[in-house]
Amino acid sequence: MKKKKARTSQGAHAGSKPEDCCALCRQSDDDPAMFGEKVTLKEEKLSVHYFCLLTSCGVYQRGEEDEGVFGFLLEDIRQESRRSSRLTCSCCKKKGACVGCNVRSCRKMVHFPCGRKHKYISQFTGLFPSYCPDHSPTQSLCVSSDLSLPQSCSICLDSIEPVLSYSVLKCPSCHSSWFHRDCVQRQAHSAGLFFFRCTLCNNKETFQEEMQRMGIYIPERDASWELEENAYSELLEVYMHCDALTCLCSDGRTRSAKKGWFEVIRCRLCGSRGTHRKCSALKLDTRDWACSDCTQSTDGKASLVASPQGGQRRSLMSKRHLSPIHSPIHSPVSCKRPSLPVGSGSPEEMLQALGPRLHPLCVQVEVDGDQALCAGVELVRRPHFDPTHTLSVRFKDNPQTTFPSRLQGSDAARQYFLKLLVQQIQDSVVFEGPDGSKNLALDSQALRDDLYFDVGCLLALCLVHGGPPIGFFSPALYQCLFNYPANRPLAADHMTPDTHFSHLVGRMAEAESLDALREVMAESWEFLELAGCNRLIDSLQQREALLEDLVGFTMITRMQLPLQRFREGLQTLGVFDQVQLFPSAFCRVFCEAAGRLSAQTLGHIFTVTFSEQEERLSRETPVLGYWRHLLFECEVGRSSISLQDLLRFSTGAEDLPAAALLPPPSISFLHPPEGEGDGGKRKRGGGRREVLADEGLFPQSDPGSRRLLLPVSSSYRAFKSSVEQAVSHHVHLLPTHS
């Protein structure tokens, strides 16, 4: 496209510097909720509103998110400014209009702020179309006559005239929640994609879809109150005050000892009252106390009320925890392009960000033989189960147990348990289909036992507590859970093969004529009736819609309760929310089997710590080369040990976990005792024979701290021999499991 000469900006606010005015709308307003974030590049002397970029007709994102302004290249922005400088705004009659009505026959052009004032609607989805008042989408009033219309905005509570218009919108789900357009736009800007919903009926999906259709911008980020630094700091404050009528503590009511008579015990019901044990005549070991207000409100039975942790089973630790570096607030996700890869760091880093939730307290897991799934289900069904507690695993004495007793309760036992758990979950009644590509199965007993929730909870525990990647989900199951790829209908080949339903759908798909299709439908009338698809088919062109409905019924509609409980289980420790934020990054964790361990992968997980002494450093540097060469020989099969043997020896892990290894593995060096000779050699009795002083030096490892000590050897041959002997001896003491 030929470039046009730039013209002087018009429409700038009086008293504003030219570089402070948006290059597209020529206005200096700075209201993120109404015009999007205003970005100013002082070096380039350029300012622009985010919404102006999204809605302008002639500029598109051609760069990465960190290029230009949110992916819009600076030259493209200037080119669009030059293009629009010759177009007149139909509202203010000034030059620079860059937003046009999406209806081809309509020639109206406006500045984005002018369009806001004159009832233009811009949809912040798809190709970001805009519509003038004559062609804008509208809402219809479809409420029953016995339902009274609201008299106030359900957001600001100010009076509202219940007449649908550009300025007044309503919820499409409950029809009872009405609000001002500006109010709902500011609510969406504050709540973000994950908390924006109807204020009355709490509907989210239908409500958001309708609001986007009516021109409400919903930022794809967490809520503003979640991103505020230290927003919940007051929740960490613990009430430490004695409220007894007479306080017997000489140091005052605010004194709280760590234990004993003058430790402040808080009310177990409200937590906002406290007492010293002695001041309320409690026993020295009393932990269960309720204040007088709570005792009266519970008819004197406060001590019988169950602990909040032991109540009805629910999603555990589901409140999202996002590291600031992963928060999308600094990188708007709304994109004016067909698609963008979504991701913020690797899945290992994002799962590692959930690690600070873990508590040093241990919970004991007893495994009978190799029955890891039974032990896991028993664990999550305990009344006071806390997923943040570290797992301490012990395998009971049983002929079937392949785990050595000397490693009971160790990190290796926990990882072995988690690996067994993932394998047994894949083979459980909850899943069906070929190995490595499982769908959820509908099992009535599993529903009665709430096993779908338990399995989801256990898989979340495995990911955060250092277990292996899941790796066995089918792409269809991942799409049903996390809507990735987004809004793509399921096809017949997504169904579990060799099932009754898949055979019926397959026969319909393979029918070569309309008569053959109707014949199969007649034989399958019960299935069609159950799915609500027993309708007349007039042509083969209608078959695709029929098959799509049948697949949707089989994999989604009839599986609603299992999918819901499975999602709620995955909420444990915030895993589901983290995956939902970055589904493309986590797809391989859930759907791809772990790849073969490579020398490069194993080498990269270690950080190397060299000695500060120059003499020692000169001897350690060649050893690092020996180590890398040994990794290569293990990979190609020129060593008696494997890369997995080295991993187990140095870190205690049988496989690389889905989350990063904690603490991070490191390499240090083990030197021969001082005085053993220079260069690792010495002479005996003045003879010519040289004996290696490092022949008895072997590598050492501490799996608890993930620290590997490599022997400082004088040759690669000596280094390789010592490592192979030590690792071979070690791996024979560990269990083997296919």
N, C-alpha and C positions, 0 to 999 in steps of 0.2 A: 504494500500500500504506500502510495506516495506521501511523503511527509509534508505537512502544511506549516506555514510560518506561524509562529506563536504570536498571539495578540495580547494586548494588555488586559490583565484580569479586571473584570467588572463585578460589581455587586459586593465588594468587600465592605465590611463594617467600617463605619467612620471611626478614625482614630486607631485602627488596627494596622500593624505592620504587614506588608505584603506576604512575608514569609510565615506569618501566623495564620493566614487565611488558607482554607483548604484549596488545593490546586484544582479540584473538580467542581465544588459548589461555590467557591469564592466567599465563604463565610467562616467566621472565627469561633462559632459556637463550640463549646466543649462539654457535651452531655453524653457520656458513654451509653446510657440506657436508650437514648433517642437517636443518636447519630453514630454510635459505635465508638471505639477507642480512637482518639485523635493522636496520630503519630507525627512528631516533628523531627526532621533531620536538619539540624542547624548547619552542618557542613554543606549540605546540598541545598539549603535554603528552600526546603519543601515541607509542607504540612498536608495531611490528607486524613479524612474521616474513613474509618473502616467500612461503614455502610455505603459510603459513596463509591468505594472501590468495588464492593460486591454487586451493587445494583447498576453501575454504569454499563452502557451497551458495548463499548469498544475496547475493554481491557480485561485480560484473563491472567490467571496465575500460570506463569511459565517457568518459575523458579522454585527452588526448595523453600521450606518454611522460614529458614534463616536468611534468605536472600531478599534484598529490597525491603518491601513492607509486606510482611506476611506472605511472601511468595510472589507478590506483584513487583516486577522489575521496574526500576526507576525510569528507564527510558520508555517503557510502555505507559507509565503514568503520565509522563510529560507528553507523549504522543497523543494520549487520550485528551489531555488538557488542550492541546492544540486543535484536535478534531472538534471538540465541543465548543471551542471559543467562537465558532461561527454559527452555532445553533442558538436560537432564541427560546427562552423559557416561556411557556404559555401562561404562566402564572404571574411572574414578576416582570416579564417583558425584557429581561436583561440577557446578555450573552452567557454562554457557558453551560447550557443545559446538556446533561449527559445521560439522563434517565428517560427512557421512552416507553410508551405503552406496548405491551407484548402482543397486542392484536395488530396484525399487519396492516389492516386498512386504516388504523388510527395513526395519525402523524404527530400526536402531542408529545412534546419533550419538556422536561422540567429539571430543575436542580432537585437533589434529594430532599433537602430541608423544605423547599417550596412544595414538593409533593406531599410531605407530611402534613403541612398546613392546609392543603387543598384536597385532602381525603384520597390521595393515591395510596395503593396497597402494594407493597413489595414483599414477595415471598422469599424467605431466606432458606431455600432448599432447592435441590435440582440445579437448574440453570439460573436461578435467582431472577425470575421474571417480575415485572412491575405492571400495574394496571391503573388506568385512569378511572375516575369515578363512574364513567359510563359503562365500563367493562369490568369493574371490580367484582370479585366474588362476594356473595351476601349470605346471611344466615336466615333461616326460616323459623317461624314461631309454630312449634308443633307440641303444644302442651294441652292437656285436657281442660275442660271448662271448669272443673272443680278444683283446679290448682291455682291458688292465688299468686299473682305476679308480685315480685319483690319491689320494695320501695327504696332500697338502699343498695349501694355497691358492696359486694361481699368482701372486698379487700379494704377499702378506705372507710366504709360504713357511712359515707355521705349519701344524701338523698340522690336517687336516680330515677329518671323517667323510663319505665319499662317498655321502651319502643326501640326495636333493633335498628341500628344505624351504624355509620362508620365509627362513631365515638362510643357506642354501647354494644358490648358483646355478651354472649351467654355460654354456659357450659353445654356441650352437645349431649352429655350423658345424663345429668340429673335435671337439666332445664330449670333448676331453681336458683342457680348461682349466676347472677348478672354482675357486670362490672364495667368500669370505664376502661377504654382502650389504654390510656396512659398508665392506669393503675396496674393492669395485667402485664404491660410491657416492663414496668419497673420491677414487678414481682418476678418475672422470668429472668431479668438481668441479675437479680439478687439470688434466686434459688438455683439457677443453672439447670442443666438437663436432668440431673438425678433427683431433684427435690421439687421441680415445678409440677404442680398438679392442682386440681380443682379444690378450692378452699372448703367446700361443703361435702361433696361426695367422695373426695380423695381419688377420683379417677385420674390416671396418668397417661396411658397410651392414647386413648381416643381424644382426651382433652388437648394433649400436646399436638396431635395431628391437626385438629381443628384450628388451634391457635396459629400454627404455622401457615395454614391455608389462608387465614385472615390477616397475615402480615405481622405476626408477633415473632421477634427474634429470640431464640432460646440458645444461649451460649452452651457449648458442649464442654462444661467444666463442672467442678464441684460447687456447692453453694458458697457464697461469699463468707458466711459465718464459719464454714468449715476451714476456709483458707486463712482466716485471720490468725496471726501468730499469738499463741498463748490464750486463745479464745476461751478455753475450758480450764484455765489454770485454777479457778476458784473451786472446781470440782475435786481437785487434788488436796484441798485443805481438809484436815480432819478436826472434828469438834473435840476440843480438849479443855473442858471446864466442868467443875463439880457444881451441880445444881441442887444438892441436898439442902434441906432447910437449915441444918447446922453443919458446917464444914469443920472437921476435926484436924485438918492438915495445917501444921504450923507455917508452912510456906505459902499458904493461900489456895484459892480455888483453881488457879490455873496450873498448879503443880501436878505433873503426871509422871510417876516413876515408871520404869520399864516393866516392873512386876512388883507384886507385894500388895500391902494394904492400901497404898496411896497411888495405885495405877487407876487412871480414869477409865471406867467402863461405860461405853455408849449404849443408848437404847437400841436394841436389835431391830426395832420396827421403824422408828423415825430417824434415828441417828443424830437428832438435833438436841438431845439432852444427855447429860452424863453425870456420873457420881463416882467418888472414891469408894472402894469396897468397904472401908471402915465406916465411912459416913452413912452408909445405908445398911450396915450390919450384914454384909454379904460374906460368904465363905471365901477363903483365900484362893480357891481354884475356880471361883465363879466367873463364867464368861457370858452367861445368858441372863440378861437383865432388861426389863422394860420399864419405862418411866410411867408415872401415875396417869398421865393423859392417855397414853396408848393402852394401859391396863383397863381403864374405864371404858374406852371405846370398844374393847374386845371382851367385855363382860368378865374381866378378871382372868382371862385365859390367854394372855399374851404369850406366855412361855410355851404354849402348845402350837403356836403358829409356825408353819414350816418356813425354813430359810428360803429367801428368794432364789438361791441357787438350786434348791431342791424341788422347785415347783414343776409346773407342766413343762414338758419338753418343748424347746423352741430353738430358733436359730441362735447359735452361740457366737459371741465376739463378732457380730456382723457389722458393727460400726466401722465405716471405711477409715483406713489410716493411709494417708498418702504422704510420701516424702516430698518436700518442697520442690526437689529437682524433677519430680515426676508429675507435678501438678500442671494441668493444661491451661491454667489461667494466663500464663505468660506466652502461650502459643495458641491462638484461636484455632479451633479445629474446623470451623465452617469454611469450606473451600469452594471457590468458583472454578471447579474443574470436575471432570467425571468421577475421579476417585483419587484418593491419596493413601499411601500406606500409613497406618496408624501405629504408633509405638513410641515408647519413651524408655530407652535403655533395653537391656536384655531381660528375658523372663527371670533369669537367675538373680539379677539385681533387684527386680521388683518383688520377688518372693523374699529375698534377703531383707528388704525394707519392712516386711512383716515380722521379722525376727525379734525386734525390741519388745514385742508383745509377750514373748516367752518369759516365764518366771523361773527363777533358779530352784524353786521347790520341786521335788520329784513326786511322781505318782507311780506306784508299783503296778506292773503288768505281768501276770502269771500266764505262761503259755503251756498248755498241756500237749506235749509232743510237738507237732508242727501245725497245730490248729490255731493259726494266727488270726483268722477272721472271727472265730468264736471269742477269742480273747479280746479282740478289738471291739466287738459289739458289746461285750460285757463291760468294757471300760467306759464307752460313751453313754451307757445306760445307767451308770452309777448316779445316785441322787445328787451328789455334790461334785460331779465331774467338772473340771476346769481345763479347757484345752490349752491354756497357757503354761501349765506345769510340764516340766521336762519328764520324758518317759524313761523309766528304769525297768528294763525287760529281764525277766528270768524265765528260763525254760525248765519246766518240771522234769524230774528224773523219769524218763520214759524210754523204752527200747527204740521208739521211733524218733527220738530227738537226736539230731545230728550235730547239735551245738555243744562245744566243749564246756564243761562246768567251770573251768578256770576263767572263762570270759563272761560269766553271768553278770548282768548289771552293767556291762561296759558299753561304750559307744558302738562297738562292733555288734553287740547283741541287739541294740536298738535298730541299727541299720538292717541287720539280717531279718528282724521281725517286720520292718516296714516293707522290705522287698517281698517277703512271703505274703504279707497282707495284700499288696497290690495284685500279685498273681492270683490269690484266692478270690479276691473281689471280682476279677475278670471272669472267673469260672463259676461265679455264684448265680443263683436263680434270678437276680436282679437284671442280668444282661443276657442277650442272645445274639447269635450271629457268629461268623468265623473269627478265629483268634486274630487280634490286632485291629479288628474293625467291628466293634460291638455297638449294638443299639440297646436301649432300655427294653426290658421284657415286662409284660403285664402279668403279674403273679398275685393272685388274691391273698395267699398266705403272707407274702412279703408286705402287702398293703396293710393287712391286719396287724402285723408285727412292727409296722413302720420301719421296715428294713431299708427303704429307699433313703430316708433321712439319715439313718445310721451309716450307710455306705458313703453318702455324700460327705458327711462329717469326717469319716475315716480318710477319705481321699484328700480332703483339705489338710488334715493333720499330717499325712504323709508328705505333702508338698512343702509345708513350712518346717516340719521337724527333721528334714534332711533325708527323706525317702527318695526313691527314684522317680523319674517322670512317669506320668500315667501311661501314655503311649498306646492305649487300646481303644479309644473312642473312635467311632466312625465319623466321617465328616458330617453326616446327617444329624447324628446325636449332638455334635458340637454346635451345629447351626440351630437346632431346636433349643439348646440351652442358652446360647449367647448371641443369637441372631447374626452369625457371621458365616458366610458372606451375607450382607444385610439385604433383607426383603427379597430373597431369591426363593421361588417356589421349589418344593421338593419334587423329585422325579421318581419314577417307578424303580429305577436302579438303586435308589437310596434305601428301599425297603429291605428288611432282613431276608436273605435268600432262603429258599426251601421251607417256606411257611405257607399255610393255607391261603392267607390274604395275598401274599406275593404271587402265588400261582394264579389266583383269580385275576389280579390286575395284569399279570403278564399275558394271560390268554386274551384279555380285552385289547391290550396294546398290539398283539400280533394278529388280530383279526383282519383279514384282507378285504372284507366286504361288509356292507351295512347289515346284511342278513346274518353273517357270521358273528358280528358284534352283538346283535340283538339275541342270538341264540345263547351266547355266553352269558349275557345279562339275565336272560330268563332262568338259566341254571343257577345264577348267583343272586337271585332276588332277595334272599334273606340278608346277605351281606350289604346289598344296595339299600334295602329298607333300613337296616341298622345305621348305615352311614348317612341316611337322608338323601340318597342319590338315585332313588328308584323313579327316574323320570324318562320321558320319551325322547329318544335320540333320532333325529330326522336325517342326519348326514354324518359322515366320518369326520367332518371338520369339528363337530361337537365333542368328539372323543377326547381331545386333549384336556378340555375343561373338566370332563367327567373323571379322567384319570387323576388330574391334579387334586380334585375334591376327595377322591378315594384315598390317595396317598396321604393327604392332609388329615383325613379322619383317622387312618390307621396309625400314623406316627405322632400326631399332635392331639387331636380332639379326644380320642379314647385314652390317651396317656397323660391327660392334664394333671391328675392327682399325683401319679408317680413323678412326673417332671417337676411339679411344684415342690414336693417334699425333697426331691433330690437337690434342687436349687437351694432350698433352705438349709440343707445339710452342708452344701458347699459354702454357705455364708460363714461357716466357722473360721475364725481368725481373719475375716475380711477377704478370703480368697476369691469368692464369687465376684465381689465388687471390683477387685483388682483386675480379674480376667475380663470382666465386662467393659472396663475402661480401655483395655488394649487387647482385643480378641485376636487380632492378626499375629501379635507377638507370641501369644500363648498357644496358638493352634498346634505347633509342633510338640509342645509339652504334653498335650492331651491326645493327639492323633497320630504321632509318629513314634515308632519304636526307637529306643535309644540306639544311636549309631555305634559302629565299631570304634573302640577306643584307639586313638592314634597317638603316635609319638609327639606330634606337635601339640595336641590337646593336653596330654599329660605334662609336657614340659612347661606349658603356659600357666598352669595352676600354682606353680611354686614361685615364691620370691626368694632370691638368693642373698644371703648375708655373708659378706667377706670380712676377714680380719682387718683391723686397722694397721697392724704391723706390716711393714713393707716386705720383710722376709717371708712371713707366712702367706701374704697375699700372692707373692710370686709362685708359691707352691700350690695354692688353691686354684688359681686360674686354669691350669691344665686339667684339673680334676673336673671342672664344670664341662669342659669339652669331652672328657671321658663319659660323663653322665649322659650327655646328649647323644653321643655315639652309641651307648648301650641302649638307650630308648629306641633308636633306629633299628638296631639289631634285634631287639625284642619284637618289634613290629613286623619285620620281614622273616622272623623265624630262625635267626642265627644265634639264638641264645636258649639255654635250658629253662628259662623263666619267661613269663608273658608280661605284657604291660599291666594286665589286671593284677597279677601277683605283686608287681611293684606298687601299684595303687593301694592294695590291701596292706602291704608291709609298711608303707610310709604314712598312710592316713587312717588306716583301719576301715576305710570304706570299700565295699565290694564293687560298687559302681559310683559314677559321678552322680550326685543327687540333683534333683530339679532346682533346688536353691543352691547358692554357692556354699562351699565347705566353710564351716566356721569352727574354730578360728582358721584363717587362711593358711594353707600349707607353706612351710618355709624350708629352706636348705641351709644348713651350716656345715662346717667341716671338722673332721676328727683327725688331729695330728698325732704322729708317733710321740712317745715320751721323749722328753729332752735328753740330748746326749746320745741318741741312737745313730748319729752319723749324719753327714751332709748328703743332701740329695736323696735320702732314703737308702743309702748303701753304706756298708762297713766291711772291713777286712778282719778275718779271724787268724790270729797267730802269724800275721805277716804273710800268709799265703796269697796265692793269686785268686782263689775263689771268692767271689763277692756274693754276699747273702743279703737278700732284701729284708730290711728291718720291718717292712709293713706286711710281711707274710701273715702275721697273727692279728692284723687290724681289720675289723669287720664293721659294716655300717650299722648304725643304731637308729631306732625310731621311737618316737613317743606319740602314739595315735591320739592321746588326749589333747596335746597341744599342737598336733599335726606337724611336728618338727622332725626332719630327717637329717641325720649326721652322716655325711659321706666321708669315707676314709681317704686321707691324703696319701695316695699311692705313687710310686715312682714310675709306673708304666700302666698302660691301658690293660694289659694282660692281667697284672696283679689286681687292678681295680675290679675288672669284670669277674675274676674268680672269687674275690671276697664277697661281692654283692650277690652273686648267684648262690653261693653257699648259705649266706645268711637268709636270703629270701626263700630259698627252697625249704630250709628248716622251719621257717615261720609259717608258710602256707600249709604245710602238712598238719599243723595244729589247729587250723581253722576248718569250719564246716564247708562242705561243697553242696551246691544246690543248682540245679539246672534252671 
